[in-house]
Amino acid sequence: MKNLCFLLITIITFLEGRSQNIPFLEKEFLKLFFPKDPGLMRVRKLDRTEEMDYGKILDFIGLVEQYGYPAEEHNVTTEDGYNLKIHRIPGSPLLGNKNKKETVFIQHGLLASSDSWVLQGPGKDLAYLLADLGYDVWIGNVRGNSYCRSHMNMTVYDPKFWQYSFHEIGIKDLPAMLNYVLNYTKQKDLYYIGHSMGGTVLHVLLSSKPEYNRKIKMAICLAPAIFWTGVSPVVNEFINLFPTLKEVLHENEIYDIFPRSLATVMVGRLLCNDNAVTQSICIAILFLGAGPDPVQLNTTALPYMMSYGVPAGTSVQAVEHFCQNIQINDFRMYDYGVAENYKRYKQKVPPNYDLKKITAPMILFYAENDMLVPKEGLLELSKRLPNVFLTEKVPYELFNHIDYVVAIDVKTLLYDRVLDLIQKFDANQNKSIK
């Protein structure tokens, strides 16, 4: 708790103390942690002499192929020109050339990337477990993260590149990726698994473009970030501070937030390793909004997770959209202000997403110790959706928001159940799967 307080005080001091005459320190801090050029090179393989080269990290293909699994990278361009890279694990060395089953699409949360789903390795990560059962596994990436910093007509130096929130991801990125996967695999529908914002964008898509409901065989949403009753005081404090943070960033022409960069990799490897006295601060940062769960956090793997998992970057506007919805505890489109709202929406306040239009079969998971997407918010979502097959709590009281991806025992605590539900749905097709 002392570390949490220390970190919060540090953030507050920086934001509130910026009125003092410290422009040089401010600019150097921002240049280090919010660079436009990540300063990193992605490679398919690292030899021993490169392991300590902070400027090189493995790409998704390298992360997967090191375990003998096949991996592919596919390019998708959205209707508004963003170039996305999506990844695929088309098989498993455990199955050889056996025929693949259904297609499963996995979507990461805010500040993450496809790498997040393959960091712990075979026998642990959901992507490998699905591949071992014969599923054709696809993993999405969205505009602005470390794999998707390219556009047909803009660069990341253009402020317009970053003018998006989870709304654009939901109505443009997600349908582009799903259409590509279904066309490539010649399937009419697929299973969808999304964590946090990965669930948010699915609800945006299915409520805004209801025709996509028939393309989702079944959706499993892990702590979908929709409603916010019961969020932690730390989250509320961040929301109060966010306008100041946004002002600081925009004054310095920074429109993206927490990109994966050489700085974050170095911080992870130098300050978060087992021998560093600062590791406790790294742990405190992870637990700030997610909820504390020291039992399920592999502290030795922290440098590795910070090199590949989180942060992977997003837009300031995407974070702001979440802040807006948390403040009103509702699921609305982005608030541009009264004048612009009238231009875009023909009304003073943004419209709500119509959850009644979501008819795809839905399974929702929540955790008792999730301080970002608490139980109360998840249960409210469950009540408003018309076709929820199952709403289930993860059977471990300390399970938090990041445990869905990085918990030491996530396989036994959650993934085995997810796999069981998909297999039962496969077998029963719309019958009871409990």
C-alpha positions in Angstrom: 0.0 0.0 0.0 2.9 2.4 0.7 4.2 1.8 -2.8 0.8 2.6 -4.3 0.6 5.8 -2.3 4.1 6.7 -3.3 3.4 6.2 -7.0 0.2 8.1 -6.9 1.9 11.0 -5.1 4.6 11.0 -7.7 2.1 11.3 -10.6 0.1 14.0 -8.8 3.3 16.0 -8.0 4.4 15.8 -11.6 1.0 17.0 -13.0 0.3 19.6 -10.4 3.9 20.8 -10.1 4.3 21.5 -13.8 3.1 25.0 -13.2 6.5 25.6 -11.7 9.4 26.5 -13.9 10.5 23.0 -15.0 9.9 22.9 -18.8 13.3 21.3 -19.5 12.6 18.3 -17.1 9.1 18.0 -18.4 10.2 17.8 -22.0 12.9 15.3 -21.3 10.5 13.1 -19.4 8.0 13.2 -22.2 10.6 12.6 -24.9 11.8 9.5 -23.0 8.4 7.9 -22.4 6.3 9.2 -25.3 8.6 9.0 -28.3 7.2 9.0 -31.9 10.1 6.7 -32.9 10.0 3.6 -30.7 13.7 3.0 -31.2 13.1 -0.8 -31.3 13.8 -3.4 -34.0 11.6 -6.5 -34.3 13.4 -9.6 -35.3 12.4 -13.2 -35.9 15.3 -14.7 -33.9 17.7 -13.5 -31.2 21.1 -15.1 -30.8 22.9 -15.1 -27.5 24.9 -12.0 -28.3 21.7 -10.0 -28.9 19.8 -11.0 -25.8 21.0 -8.0 -23.9 20.5 -5.6 -26.9 17.7 -3.5 -25.6 17.0 -2.2 -29.1 15.9 -5.6 -30.4 12.9 -7.7 -29.5 11.2 -10.7 -31.1 8.1 -10.2 -33.2 5.0 -12.3 -32.9 6.4 -14.9 -35.4 9.6 -15.2 -33.4 7.8 -15.5 -30.1 5.7 -18.4 -31.4 8.2 -20.2 -33.7 10.7 -20.5 -30.9 8.4 -23.2 -29.5 8.0 -25.1 -32.7 4.6 -23.7 -33.6 3.8 -22.3 -37.0 2.9 -18.6 -37.1 1.8 -16.2 -39.8 1.4 -12.5 -40.2 -1.4 -11.0 -42.4 -1.9 -7.4 -43.5 -5.3 -5.8 -43.4 -6.2 -2.2 -44.3 -9.3 -0.5 -42.9 -11.8 1.5 -44.9 -10.2 4.7 -43.5 -6.6 3.7 -44.4 -5.1 2.2 -41.3 -2.7 -0.7 -41.9 -3.2 -3.5 -39.4 -1.2 -6.6 -38.8 -3.0 -9.6 -37.5 -1.4 -12.9 -36.5 -2.3 -16.6 -36.8 -1.3 -19.9 -35.3 -2.6 -22.3 -37.9 -1.6 -25.5 -36.2 0.2 -27.3 -33.4 3.2 -29.6 -33.4 1.2 -31.9 -31.2 -1.3 -32.5 -33.9 0.8 -32.7 -37.1 -1.3 -32.4 -40.2 -4.7 -33.2 -38.6 -7.6 -31.2 -39.9 -8.3 -27.9 -38.1 -11.6 -27.3 -36.3 -13.4 -24.0 -36.1 -11.8 -20.5 -36.3 -11.2 -18.6 -33.0 -10.4 -14.9 -33.1 -8.7 -13.4 -30.0 -8.6 -9.6 -29.3 -6.4 -7.8 -26.8 -7.2 -5.0 -24.4 -6.2 -1.4 -24.2 -2.4 -0.8 -24.3 -1.8 -4.4 -25.4 -1.0 -6.3 -28.6 -1.2 -9.8 -30.0 2.1 -10.5 -28.2 0.2 -10.6 -24.9 -1.5 -13.9 -25.8 1.8 -15.9 -26.4 4.2 -14.8 -23.7 3.9 -17.6 -21.2 4.4 -20.4 -23.7 2.7 -23.7 -24.7 0.6 -25.4 -22.1 -0.2 -22.0 -20.5 -1.2 -19.4 -23.0 -4.8 -19.5 -24.4 -3.6 -19.2 -28.0 -1.4 -22.4 -27.8 -4.0 -24.3 -25.8 -6.6 -23.6 -28.6 -4.1 -24.6 -31.3 -3.3 -27.8 -29.4 -7.0 -28.7 -29.6 -7.0 -28.2 -33.4 -8.6 -24.7 -33.6 -7.4 -22.2 -36.2 -6.2 -19.3 -34.0 -6.2 -15.7 -35.2 -5.1 -12.8 -33.0 -6.0 -9.2 -33.8 -4.1 -5.9 -33.4 -5.7 -2.4 -33.6 -4.7 1.0 -34.9 -2.0 2.8 -32.9 -0.5 -0.2 -31.1 3.1 -1.4 -31.7 2.1 -3.4 -34.8 -0.2 -0.9 -36.4 1.6 2.5 -36.6 1.1 2.8 -40.4 -1.5 4.5 -42.6 -2.1 4.8 -46.3 -1.9 8.7 -46.2 -0.6 9.7 -42.8 2.3 9.1 -40.5 2.3 8.9 -36.7 3.5 12.5 -36.7 0.2 13.6 -38.0 -2.3 14.5 -35.2 -5.1 13.1 -37.3 -3.6 9.7 -37.2 -4.5 9.6 -33.4 -8.0 10.9 -33.7 -9.7 7.7 -32.8 -11.1 5.9 -29.8 -12.5 2.4 -29.2 -15.4 3.5 -31.3 -13.4 3.6 -34.5 -11.6 0.4 -33.5 -15.1 -1.2 -33.1 -16.7 0.0 -36.3 -13.7 -0.1 -38.6 -10.7 -2.2 -37.3 -12.7 -5.1 -36.0 -15.0 -5.6 -39.0 -12.0 -5.3 -41.3 -10.1 -8.0 -39.4 -13.1 -10.3 -39.0 -14.0 -10.0 -42.7 -10.5 -10.8 -43.7 -10.3 -13.9 -41.4 -13.7 -15.3 -42.6 -12.8 -14.7 -46.3 -9.4 -16.3 -45.9 -10.7 -19.3 -44.0 -13.9 -19.6 -46.1 -15.9 -19.8 -42.9 -19.3 -18.1 -42.3 -18.7 -17.5 -38.6 -16.1 -17.8 -35.8 -15.6 -17.9 -32.1 -14.6 -14.6 -30.5 -12.6 -14.1 -27.3 -11.9 -10.6 -26.1 -10.2 -9.2 -22.9 -11.2 -5.8 -21.5 -11.3 -3.4 -24.5 -11.4 -6.5 -26.7 -14.9 -7.0 -25.3 -15.7 -3.3 -25.5 -15.0 -3.1 -29.3 -17.1 -6.2 -30.0 -20.1 -4.6 -28.2 -19.5 -1.4 -30.3 -19.5 -3.4 -33.5 -22.5 -5.7 -32.8 -24.6 -2.8 -31.6 -23.6 -0.4 -34.4 -23.6 -3.0 -37.3 -26.0 -5.7 -36.2 -25.4 -7.8 -39.3 -22.1 -8.9 -37.7 -24.0 -10.8 -35.0 -24.5 -13.7 -37.4 -20.7 -13.9 -38.0 -20.1 -14.5 -34.3 -20.7 -18.2 -33.5 -20.2 -17.4 -29.8 -18.4 -14.6 -27.9 -16.5 -15.1 -24.7 -15.8 -11.7 -23.1 -13.2 -11.6 -20.3 -14.0 -8.5 -18.1 -15.4 -6.5 -21.0 -15.0 -2.8 -20.2 -18.6 -1.5 -20.6 -20.1 -0.4 -17.2 -18.2 0.9 -14.3 -20.0 0.6 -11.0 -17.5 0.0 -8.2 -14.3 1.1 -9.9 -11.4 1.7 -7.5 -10.5 5.1 -6.0 -7.2 5.0 -7.9 -9.1 4.8 -11.2 -11.3 7.7 -10.2 -8.2 9.7 -9.2 -6.6 9.0 -12.6 -9.8 10.3 -14.3 -9.6 13.5 -12.2 -6.0 13.9 -13.3 -6.5 13.0 -16.9 -7.5 16.5 -18.2 -4.2 17.8 -16.9 -2.3 14.9 -18.4 -4.0 15.5 -21.7 -3.1 19.2 -21.6 0.5 18.4 -20.9 0.7 15.9 -23.8 -1.1 18.1 -26.3 1.1 21.1 -25.5 4.0 19.0 -26.5 2.2 17.7 -29.6 1.9 14.2 -28.2 -1.4 12.4 -29.2 -0.5 8.8 -28.4 0.0 7.4 -24.9 2.5 4.8 -23.6 3.9 3.4 -26.8 6.2 0.4 -26.7 9.6 1.8 -26.9 13.2 1.4 -26.1 12.6 3.3 -22.8 9.8 0.9 -21.6 12.0 -2.1 -22.5 14.9 -0.7 -20.6 12.8 0.3 -17.6 11.4 -3.2 -17.5 14.7 -4.9 -17.7 16.7 -2.6 -15.5 14.2 -1.5 -12.9 11.8 -4.4 -12.7 14.1 -7.4 -12.5 14.3 -9.6 -9.3 17.6 -7.9 -8.2 16.3 -4.4 -8.5 15.2 -2.5 -5.4 12.7 -0.7 -7.6 10.9 -3.9 -8.6 8.3 -3.3 -5.9 7.3 0.0 -7.6 6.9 -1.9 -10.9 4.6 -4.4 -9.1 2.6 -1.5 -7.5 2.0 0.1 -11.0 0.6 -3.2 -12.3 -1.7 -3.5 -9.2 -2.8 0.2 -9.2 -5.9 -0.2 -11.3 -6.0 -3.9 -11.8 -6.3 -5.1 -8.2 -3.5 -6.7 -6.1 -2.8 -10.4 -6.6 0.9 -11.1 -5.6 0.3 -14.8 -5.6 -0.5 -15.0 -9.3 2.2 -12.6 -10.5 5.4 -14.0 -11.9 7.7 -11.3 -10.7 10.7 -12.9 -12.4 8.9 -12.5 -15.8 8.1 -8.8 -15.3 11.0 -7.5 -17.5 9.9 -10.0 -20.2 6.2 -8.9 -19.9 7.1 -5.2 -20.1 9.2 -5.9 -23.2 6.4 -7.6 -25.1 3.1 -7.4 -23.3 2.1 -4.0 -22.0 2.4 -1.2 -22.8 2.0 -1.3 -26.6 0.4 2.1 -27.1 -2.9 3.7 -28.0 -4.3 7.2 -28.6 -4.9 9.7 -25.9 -8.5 9.9 -27.3 -9.1 6.2 -26.7 -8.1 6.6 -23.0 -10.3 9.8 -22.8 -13.3 7.9 -24.2 -13.0 5.4 -21.4 -12.6 8.2 -18.9 -15.8 9.9 -20.2 -17.8 6.7 -19.8 -16.5 5.9 -16.4 -17.5 9.4 -15.2 -21.1 8.9 -16.3 -21.1 5.1 -15.8 -22.7 4.5 -19.2 -21.8 3.1 -22.6 -21.8 6.1 -25.0 -20.1 7.3 -28.1 -17.2 9.8 -27.7 -18.2 13.2 -26.4 -16.7 15.9 -28.6 -18.4 18.8 -26.8 -21.8 20.3 -27.4 -21.1 22.0 -30.7 -19.3 19.1 -32.3 -21.8 16.7 -30.9 -24.7 18.5 -32.7 -22.7 18.3 -35.9 -21.9 14.6 -35.6 -24.9 13.2 -33.6 -27.6 15.9 -34.1 -27.9 16.0 -30.3 -26.3 17.7 -27.3 -24.9 14.5 -25.8 -23.5 11.4 -27.5 -25.9 8.6 -28.2 -25.7 5.3 -26.2 -24.8 2.1 -27.9 -27.9 0.0 -28.3 -27.1 -3.2 -26.5 -30.4 -4.7 -27.4 -29.2 -5.2 -30.9 -26.5 -7.6 -29.7 -28.0 -11.0 -30.4 -24.8 -13.2 -30.8 -24.5 -15.8 -28.0 -22.5 -14.3 -25.2 -20.5 -15.6 -22.3 -19.2 -13.1 -19.7 -16.5 -13.7 -17.1 -15.8 -11.4 -14.1 -13.4 -11.5 -11.1 -14.1 -10.5 -7.5 -10.8 -8.5 -7.2 -11.0 -6.7 -10.6 -10.7 -3.0 -9.7 -11.1 -1.8 -13.3 -14.1 -3.8 -14.5 -15.7 -4.7 -11.2 -18.4 -7.4 -10.7 -21.2 -4.8 -10.4 -20.5 -3.4 -13.8 -20.3 -6.8 -15.4 -23.6 -7.9 -13.8 -25.2 -4.7 -15.1 -24.0 -5.6 -18.6 -25.3 -9.1 -18.3 -28.8 -7.8 -17.4 -28.9 -5.5 -20.5 -27.8 -8.0 -23.1 -30.6 -10.1 -24.7 -28.6 -13.3 -25.4 -26.3 -14.1 -22.5 -25.7 -17.8 -22.3 -23.6 -17.7 -19.1 -22.3 -15.1 -16.6 -19.5 -16.6 -14.5 -17.1 -15.6 -11.8 -13.5 -16.8 -12.0 -13.3 -19.1 -8.9 -10.3 -17.4 -7.2 -11.0 -14.4 -4.9 -7.8 -12.5 -5.7 -8.1 -12.8 -9.5 -7.6 -9.3 -11.0 -7.9 -7.5 -14.3 -4.4 -8.5 -15.7 -4.7 -12.1 -14.4 -6.9 -12.9 -17.4 -3.7 -12.9 -19.5 -0.7 -13.2 -17.1 -1.7 -15.1 -14.0 0.6 -18.0 -13.2 -2.3 -20.4 -12.9 -4.5 -18.8 -15.5 -4.9 -22.2 -17.3 -6.5 -24.0 -14.4 -8.3 -20.9 -13.0 -9.8 -19.8 -16.3 -8.6 -21.2 -19.7 -9.6 -24.8 -19.0 -13.1 -23.5 -18.4 -13.1 -21.4 -21.6 -11.9 -24.4 -23.7 -14.6 -26.6 -22.1 -17.3 -24.1 -23.0 -16.1 -23.8 -26.6 -16.0 -27.6 -27.0 -19.4 -28.0 -25.5 -20.8 -25.3 -27.8 -19.2 -27.1 -30.7 -20.9 -30.4 -29.7 -24.3 -29.0 -28.8 -24.7 -25.9 -31.1 -26.8 -23.5 -29.1 -28.1 -26.0 -26.5 -27.3 -25.6 -22.8 -23.5 -25.5 -22.3 -23.3 -25.1 -18.5 
